[in-house]
Amino acid sequence: MKPKKIAGVPPQKTGGFHDTESLKKFDSPEKAAENFHLLKERLFSVNEWKSYCGKGSADFQLYDSAGHPVQRIPRISDFIRINIPGPGDQAGKGFDWVEIIQITHQNTDQKESILITSSPCSNPEENKNSYIAHFYSEKATSNFRISHSGSILKAGIHGRNESPNFKAKLTDKIRNLMVALVGIFGFSKIQWKCLTDGLLDFDSH
């Protein structure tokens, strides 16, 4: 199985990858367009992602470029603090961190899509700590994408270049290897599938 080629998503060069997608079809393009506005709000509500995943999933918190928690739509250079079930990253004070490096919006007569790309980073709350506070290396990206075409909406999360982060203290190296291997072998896809399904579940939320 090869990674999908998607505009804006970095190419796969090394390590693991995944393409996790959910689809919802509506009775008409007009109904799909109406729900796409809601889907955009959900994508940009990072702090609410856990509510779409359900209990037992990771928790997400948006931080600004200065490392302060915020309640607003994400911007480039913002950070996302992730609290995954299980042992936390010591460099991240128990959390994993990613930085938003790209936000793109494409809109044509046939299709509209939004893509948020994030990459592992150091803990923005610790200025003296240069270690990457994530179980994947800084080469990895998580790409959150929604699209609307005709009567169909899609939500997808596309992981690229996923390798364990060994630029860390010994205890974190061991933890990162264990968590990364679990993710690479597909268990993280279960988490992401819960999120993509939840984003498109307009009946329960």
N, C-alpha and C positions, 0 to 999 in steps of 0.2 A: 504493500500500500504506500502510495506516494503522497506527500503533502499537497494540498490544493494550492494552486496559484491564484492569489487574490490580490487585487490592486491595493497597494499600501501596506500589505503584510510583508515583513522582511523575509527574504529567501531562506530556506532551510539549508544550513551548511554543515552542522555538526550536532551530535547528541540526539535526543529524542524530539518528537513533535506530536501534535494531535490537532484534529479538526473536529470540534464538537458543535453540532448544529441542531436547531429545532425549527420547525416550520408550522405555520398556521394559515389555512386557506379560508377566505371569507366568501360570502355570497356575491359580493360585487367589489370592484375596485374602489368605489366610494367608501364602503364600509371598512375596507382595508386601510385606506388613507386616514380615516377617522381614528382608527386604533393605532396607527403609526405615530400619531402625535402623543398618545399615551405611552407607547413603547419608548419614544425618545425621552420622555420625562423619567421613565423607569431606569433607562440606561444612565442618565445623568444623575440619578439619585443614588450615588455610591453607598451612602450610609444606610440605605434601605435594602441593599442587595440580599442580606441575610434573610429578610422577611420573605423574599421570593424563593430562596433555597430551602427553607424549612429548618427545623431543629436539627442539631448535630452537625451543621455545616459551618464553614468559616464565617467570621465576622469581619466586615470591612468598614474602615473609617477614613474619610478624606481629610487630608492636611494641606495647608497652603505651602508655598515655596519657602516660607520662613519656619516651617515645622509646627504650625499651630492648627488644631482641629477646626474645621469649618463646616457649615451647612449651606452649600451652594452647588452650582454645577461645576464640574471639574474644568481645570485649565491646564495648559502645557506648563510643566515644571512643578505641578502639584505632586503630592505624594499620597499613596494609599497604604495604610497600615492594615495588615492582615493577621488575624488571630485564627490559626488553623487548629483543629482538634489535635491534641497530642503535645509532645514536648516543644517548647518555644526556642527561639534563637537567642542566645545570650547577647550577641552584638546588637540585637534589636530589642533588648530588654523584654524578651518573651514573645516578640512579634516578628513577622516578616514584613519587609518594606519594598515597595516598588515606586518608581517615579514615572509620571506620565510624560512621555517624550514626543507624542504626536496625537493630534486630534484632527481628523479630516472629515469633510462633508461633501459628498458628491450628489448632484441632483441634475437629472436629465428628464426628457419627456417620458422615457420608459422606466427609469429606476431612480430611487433615492437611497443613499446609504450613509451611515455614520460609523467611523472607526476610531477607537481609542486604543493606542498602543502604550504599553507600560514595560519597564525593564527593572530588574533588581537593582537596589541601590543601598547605600549606607543609611543608618538611622539618622534622620534629620534632627532628632532631638539631642543627639550626641555629637557636637562639633569636633571633638577630639578623636572620635572613632572613625577610622577610614575603612574598616571591614565592611564588605557587602553583607547586609543583614537579610539574607534570604537563603533558602536551601538550593536555589539554582544560581549559576554564575551570572555575571553581568552581561554575558552574551545572549542570554535568553530573553524572549519577549512573550508577553501575553497580549493578544489582540482581541478586543471586544468589539463586535460588529453587529449592527442591525441593518436591515434593508427592506425596502418596499418595492414590489414590482407587480403591477396588475392587481390581482386579488390576493396576493400572497405576501405574508410577512415572514422574515427570517431573523433569528437571533443566533449568533455564532461566537465561539471563543476559540481562537487559533493559537496554539503554543508552538513556538519555534526555538530551535537551538538550545534545548533543555539538557544541561549537564550539571552534575553536582557542584556546589560551590566549595572549593577547597582552600580559598583564600580567607581562612578563618582560624580561630583558636582551635586546639585539638578537640575539645568537647563539642564545639559547633561543627567541626569537620565530620565527626562521627554522626551527629544528628542530621546534618545536611545530606550525607550519603544515604542514610536510611530513608529520610522523607523523599528525597529526589528519586530514589529507585522505586519507591511505592508509586510516585507520580508517573514516572516514565513507563512503568508497567501497566498503567491504565487506571489506577484507582482515582487519580485526580480528575480523570474524565467523568467519573460518576458525579463528583462535586460540581463540575462545570455543566454537566447535563441537567442537573437539578436547577441551576441558575438559568440556563437558556429556556428550559421548559417553563420555569416560574415567570420569567419576563413576559412570556406569551400567554400565560394563563390569565385571561381577562375575566373569568367567571368567579374564581376563588379569591382574587385580591381586589 
